[in-house]
Amino acid sequence: MMPRSIFIFKVLLLLGFLSLADRAFAQSSLKIAKLKYGGGGDWYANKTSLPNLIKFCNTELKMNINPAEDVVEVGSPDIFTYPFVHMTGHGNVVFTDAEAQNLRNYLLSGGFLHVDDNYGLDQFIRREMKKVFPELSFVELPYDHQIYRVKYIFPEGLPKVHEHDGKQPQGFGLIWQGRLVCYYSYETDLGNGWEDQSVYNDPEEMRRKALQMGANLLSYAFMIQ
C-alpha cells in the first residue's frame, strides 16, 4: 500500500498540474482577430498593431489574451469565437448579403467590432454597415461615454495620432437596443499608433495614448459580453 504522505503528495502534484493546465487553456482560449473583407481594400494593413495592443493589454491590464493575432473573414462562422474583431484599411469595402447577415448575427449575439479608418475608409464603411444595420446610423459618442473611461481616462475623446485632413478625431458608434455593438474611430489612426515605433517614429507618449485607448476598447468589449 502506498504511504499516505506519498499519496497526498501525488494528489497535490496532480491538482497543481491541472491548475496550470487550466490557466494555460484560459490564456490561449481568449483570442481577438482582424477582419478580412472583400472589395480590394487593404484589410491587412498595420501588421504589428494588434500584436502590440495585445502585449500592452496583457502587460498593463493582465488580460491574458492569446498573443497571436487571428484573421477571420466576414462571412465565416468562426467570427463567433472572437469577442472582439478589429477592422482597418484605406480603401474599398464590399460585404455580400450573406456576409452582412453573418456580421449582423455576430454583433447581435454579443460580438464587438472596432472599425479604424486608416484614411480613405469612411465612405465605404458607412455604406457597407448600412447593409448590416439598415435601421441604424453611426452616432458620435459623447466624451463621457464609458468607452473613454473604462480603464484610462480620455476627457476629450479619442487621442489624435496622425494628421490627414486637419480634422478633429471622432468616435462613432452603432447602438442596438442600448448596446454599443460597433465603434468607429475616425480621423485618428489608432492602429498606426499601435504599430512598432520604428514604423512611423511616433513619439512614445502618442503611442502610449493610442495603446491606452485600444485597451479601453478591448476592456469595454469584454465587459459587455
C-alpha positions in Angstrom: 0.0 0.0 0.0 1.3 3.5 -0.9 2.3 5.5 2.2 -0.2 8.3 3.0 2.4 11.1 2.7 3.3 10.0 -0.9 -0.3 9.6 -1.9 -1.1 13.2 -0.7 2.0 14.5 -2.5 0.9 12.9 -5.7 -2.6 14.3 -5.4 -1.3 17.7 -4.8 1.0 17.4 -7.7 -1.9 16.3 -10.0 -4.0 19.2 -8.7 -1.2 21.6 -9.4 -0.7 20.3 -12.9 -4.5 20.6 -13.6 -4.4 24.1 -12.3 -1.6 25.0 -14.6 -3.3 23.4 -17.5 -6.5 25.3 -16.7 -4.6 28.6 -16.6 -2.8 27.8 -19.9 -6.1 26.9 -21.6 -7.6 30.1 -20.3 -4.7 32.1 -21.5 -4.9 30.7 -25.0 -8.6 30.5 -25.3 -9.2 34.3 -25.4 -8.4 35.5 -28.8 -9.1 38.5 -31.0 -9.0 38.8 -34.7 -8.5 41.2 -37.7 -11.4 41.2 -40.2 -10.7 40.1 -43.7 -13.2 41.6 -46.2 -13.7 41.9 -50.0 -13.6 44.9 -52.3 -9.9 45.3 -52.8 -9.2 47.4 -49.7 -6.1 46.6 -47.7 -7.7 44.8 -44.7 -4.2 43.5 -43.8 -2.8 47.0 -43.1 -0.9 47.7 -39.8 0.7 44.3 -39.4 2.2 45.0 -36.0 -0.7 46.9 -34.5 -2.8 44.1 -32.9 0.1 42.1 -31.6 1.4 45.3 -29.9 -2.0 46.1 -28.4 -2.4 42.5 -27.1 1.0 42.7 -25.5 0.2 46.1 -23.9 -3.1 44.8 -22.5 -1.5 41.6 -21.2 1.3 43.5 -19.5 -0.6 46.6 -18.2 -4.1 45.1 -17.5 -3.3 41.4 -17.1 -5.8 40.4 -19.7 -4.3 37.1 -20.8 -5.2 37.4 -24.4 -3.5 35.0 -26.8 -0.5 36.8 -28.3 -1.2 35.6 -31.8 -3.4 37.8 -34.0 -6.0 35.8 -35.9 -7.6 36.7 -39.2 -11.3 36.0 -39.7 -13.5 36.5 -42.8 -16.7 38.5 -42.6 -18.8 35.6 -43.7 -17.1 32.9 -41.6 -18.9 31.1 -38.8 -15.5 31.3 -36.9 -16.2 35.0 -36.2 -18.5 33.9 -33.4 -15.4 32.6 -31.4 -14.0 36.1 -31.0 -15.3 38.6 -28.5 -13.5 41.5 -30.3 -12.8 41.9 -34.1 -10.7 44.8 -35.5 -11.1 46.2 -39.0 -8.9 48.7 -40.8 -7.9 49.8 -44.2 -7.6 52.7 -46.7 -9.9 51.8 -49.5 -12.9 49.9 -50.8 -15.0 47.5 -48.7 -17.7 45.2 -50.0 -19.9 42.9 -48.0 -22.1 40.4 -49.8 -25.6 40.0 -48.5 -24.6 36.7 -46.7 -21.6 38.4 -45.1 -23.6 41.3 -43.9 -26.1 39.0 -42.3 -23.4 37.0 -40.7 -21.8 40.1 -39.3 -25.2 41.3 -38.0 -25.8 38.0 -36.3 -22.3 38.2 -34.7 -22.9 41.6 -33.3 -26.4 40.9 -32.1 -25.2 37.8 -30.3 -22.7 39.8 -28.2 -19.7 40.4 -30.5 -18.0 43.7 -30.8 -16.5 45.3 -34.0 -13.9 48.1 -33.9 -13.5 49.9 -37.3 -10.4 52.1 -37.5 -10.3 54.4 -40.5 -6.7 54.2 -41.8 -7.6 57.1 -44.1 -9.9 56.6 -47.1 -12.2 54.0 -45.5 -15.0 56.3 -44.4 -17.3 56.4 -47.3 -17.1 52.6 -47.8 -17.6 51.5 -44.3 -20.6 53.8 -43.8 -22.2 52.3 -47.0 -21.4 48.7 -46.0 -22.5 48.9 -42.4 -25.9 50.1 -43.7 -26.2 46.6 -45.2 -25.5 45.2 -41.8 -27.9 47.5 -39.9 -30.2 49.3 -42.3 -32.1 50.7 -39.4 -29.1 52.2 -37.7 -26.7 55.1 -38.4 -23.4 56.0 -36.8 -23.8 58.5 -34.0 -20.9 60.4 -32.4 -20.4 59.2 -28.8 -20.2 61.9 -26.1 -16.9 62.3 -24.3 -18.5 61.0 -21.0 -19.3 57.6 -22.6 -17.9 54.7 -20.7 -15.6 53.7 -23.6 -13.5 56.8 -22.8 -13.0 56.0 -19.2 -13.4 52.2 -18.6 -9.7 51.9 -17.8 -7.9 55.0 -18.9 -9.5 58.5 -18.9 -9.9 60.4 -22.1 -11.8 63.5 -21.1 -11.8 64.9 -24.7 -12.5 61.6 -26.5 -10.1 60.0 -29.0 -6.4 61.0 -29.0 -5.1 62.3 -32.3 -2.4 60.0 -33.7 -1.9 61.1 -37.3 -3.0 64.1 -39.3 -4.9 63.7 -42.5 -7.3 66.5 -43.3 -6.7 68.5 -40.2 -10.0 67.4 -38.6 -10.6 66.6 -35.0 -10.8 62.8 -34.2 -14.3 61.4 -33.8 -15.6 58.3 -32.3 -18.8 57.0 -33.7 -21.0 54.1 -32.7 -23.8 51.8 -33.8 -26.1 51.2 -30.9 -28.5 48.3 -30.9 -31.2 48.4 -28.1 -28.9 50.4 -25.9 -25.8 48.4 -26.5 -22.8 49.7 -28.4 -22.0 46.9 -31.0 -19.6 48.7 -33.3 -17.2 51.5 -32.5 -15.7 53.5 -35.4 -12.6 55.6 -34.8 -12.3 58.4 -37.5 -9.5 60.9 -38.2 -7.1 59.5 -35.6 -5.4 56.3 -37.0 -5.4 54.4 -33.7 -3.9 51.4 -35.4 -0.9 53.4 -36.6 -0.3 54.3 -33.0 -0.2 50.7 -32.0 2.4 49.8 -34.6 6.1 49.3 -33.8 7.8 52.6 -33.0 10.1 52.1 -36.0 7.2 52.1 -38.5 6.2 55.8 -38.1 8.7 57.1 -35.5 5.8 58.5 -33.4 6.6 60.0 -30.0 6.3 57.4 -27.3 3.7 59.5 -25.4 1.5 59.4 -28.5 1.9 55.7 -28.9 1.1 55.1 -25.3 -2.1 57.1 -25.6 -3.1 55.2 -28.7 -2.5 51.9 -26.9 -4.4 53.0 -23.8 -7.4 53.9 -26.0 -7.1 50.5 -27.6 -7.1 48.9 -24.2 -10.3 50.8 -23.4 -11.9 49.3 -26.5 -10.9 45.8 -25.5 -11.9 46.3 -21.9 -15.3 47.6 -22.9 -15.9 44.8 -25.4 -15.1 42.2 -22.8 -17.2 43.9 -20.2 -20.4 43.9 -22.3 -20.2 40.2 -23.4 
